[in-house]
Amino acid sequence: MNSVRNRPYTFIISVAIITMVAAILASLHTGVPLRDPEGFLGPAYIRLPLIAALLFAVGLIPAAIRRSGWRNIPQGMLDVVKHEWTWKRVLYICTGFLAFYLCYVGYRNLKSVLPIYTDGVLYDSQLAELDKWMFGGTNPAFVMQDFFGIGLSAEFLSIIYLAYMPLIPLSIGVVLVLCRNLAIGAWYVTAISLNWVVGTISYYAFPAVGPVYYQDQYYQVLPETGTSALQAALWDNRLEFLADPLAGETIHGVAAFASLHCSVTFAIALFAHKTTASKILRWAGWIFFGATFIATVYFGWHYLIDSIVGVAMGWLCVAIGQRVTRARSIQEQAFRPAVIEAEDVVPSRETAAV
């Protein structure tokens, strides 16, 4: 147990290496070069260190005020760096970002070559029939549009859905940089990174493009939003990739089963529920997940079963993350037995002399 607690990133680093090896082998086999996916702040290898640096700067001043007061902020900053920012903490943060980066890049590249390996096999017809049965014989597009409307609700759900993209790297940075409990940071990185890996497996098990592409006529009544623009861009990228996978810099990004939006946001909400006492953060996590779940079906990104399986995946990743890092939730800390584990005991002079 001590070795696991001293090396909480062993599992996810191993998974990350395996994922990248799989991506490299797929690249060599298909001839499609590995590509670094870009995000809202540029390539991942730039935005992740940038987020870490910004969060360090943002978190340093409050910590300095807490330690030395308003009048001694410069000295407080030096004290914080000296006493709180150990080399071990820096190493853990760098390892966490590296594990997340490798899993994410491996996932995006394996997802990109998915159409080559599935060779046109799609399960959309079966998933659409299951969707219709789950909605009582009615197409879910009609149910969602009638219930939520196609006006302001579409704009709101679009904002929620698109917020997912900057939220993930930002949340990784917040937990790793601002959380002093290193095991909690390892737990979160492991849980989120595992979502990419498990999601990739689900894509290959049941390839599908999703309702908005399989039955696009049912979603044309929705207004133009950032989400509809993203859907059009992803489909254009898919067509460009299928036309010549070896040409250009396009990364294919269309896959429905299972929903990683639901998987990751559920994992975030469950993680917050287990690790923070703040009711505001807990409620915010669950509300964001709930709205995301609705948005995935409302916009036709996913079939209902995709989102349900996504929830199960999120729960599984959080559970595995806690198990392999040996991190304790706040509930476990609150109800921890009176008998303290030997490695947590700081011996007194009397006991040390025995």
ZISUL-V390923 format. One record per backbone hydrogen bond with DSSP energy under -1.0 kcal/mol. CO is the residue of the C=O (numbers start at 0). NH is the residue of the N-H. Records with the same first field share a line. If there is no record, write none. Layout:
CO->NH + NH
This chain:
0->4
1->5
6->9
8->12
9->13
10->14
11->15
12->16
13->17
14->18
15->19
16->20
17->21
18->22
19->23
20->24
21->25
22->26
23->27
24->28
25->29
26->30
36->43
38->41
41->38
42->45 + 46
43->47
45->49
46->50
47->51
48->52
49->53
50->54
51->55
52->56
53->57
54->58
55->59
58->62
59->63
60->64
61->65
62->66
63->67
64->68
71->75
72->76
73->77
74->78
75->79
76->80
77->81
78->82
79->83 + 84
83->85
85->89
86->90
87->91
88->92
89->93
90->94
91->95
92->96
93->97
94->98
95->99
96->100
97->101
98->102
99->103
100->104
101->105
102->106
103->107
104->108
105->109
106->110
107->111
108->112
112->116
113->117
114->118
117->120
122->126
123->127
124->128
125->129
126->130
127->131
128->132
129->133
130->134
131->136
132->135
138->142
139->143
140->144
141->145
142->146
143->147
144->148
150->154
151->155
152->156
153->157
154->158
155->159
156->160
157->161
158->162
161->164
162->166
163->167
165->169
166->170
167->171
168->172
169->173
170->174
171->175
172->176
173->177
179->181
180->184
181->185
182->186
183->187
184->188
185->189
186->190
187->191
188->192
189->193
190->194
192->196
193->197
194->198
195->199
196->200
197->201
198->202
199->203
200->204
201->205
206->122
207->255
209->212 + 213
210->214
214->217
215->218
218->221
224->228
225->229
226->230
227->231
228->232
229->233
230->234
231->235
232->236
233->237
234->238
235->239
236->240
237->241
238->242
239->243
243->246
258->262
259->263
260->264
261->265
262->266
263->267
264->268
265->269
266->270
267->271
268->272
269->273
270->274
271->275
273->329
277->281
278->282
279->283
280->284
281->285
282->286
283->287
284->288
285->289
286->290
287->291
288->292
289->293
290->294
291->295
292->296
293->297
294->298
295->300 + 301
299->211
302->306
303->307
304->308
305->258 + 309
306->310
307->311
308->312
309->313
310->314
311->315
312->316
313->317
314->318
315->319
316->320
317->321
318->322
319->323
320->324
321->325
328->332
329->333
330->334
340->343
341->344
347->351
348->352
